[in-house]
Amino acid sequence: MRKFLGIFLLVILQSCNSELHGLDKPDDLIPKDQMIVLMTDMLVLEGHIQTTYSTVNRYYKVMSASGRDYLKTKHISEKQYEDSFVYYTSKHEEYKLMLDKVMENLQKESIELQKNP
């Protein structure tokens, strides 16, 4: 989770740093559609862990382990996820569209959960 937060902070800082706009495409870039699914699932996972674990220390440990385990089930390394995440965040318009799709996915999941409690 620390890495996830670190990447999030990088995104924030990146908006002020023009040097990151020219990032090279990683060799093992996760395709955009798959990345959107991963980001959606990671946010759902994080939300569940936040509501389950109230202490910050426990939350970070569980989120880190759970995130790693989730990526392993998808046959994706942490480095590949991080490199892809950083690359997509360097493409501001593309990343914004991806985030819009993530939000749309979360809304659909929320509606489905409300229909089938």
Sequence and secondary structure as in RCSB ss.txt:
>XXXX:A:sequence
MRKFLGIFLLVILQSCNSELHGLDKPDDLIPKDQMIVLMTDMLVLEGHIQTTYSTVNRYYKVMSASGRDYLKTKH
ISEKQYEDSFVYYTSKHEEYKLMLDKVMENLQKESIELQKNP
>XXXX:A:secstr
 HHHHHHHHHHHHHTT GGGGG    TT   HHHHHHHHHHHHHHHHHHHHH  SHHHHHHHHHHHHHHHHHHTT
  HHHHHHHHHHHHHSHHHHHHHHHHHHHHHHHHHHHHHH  
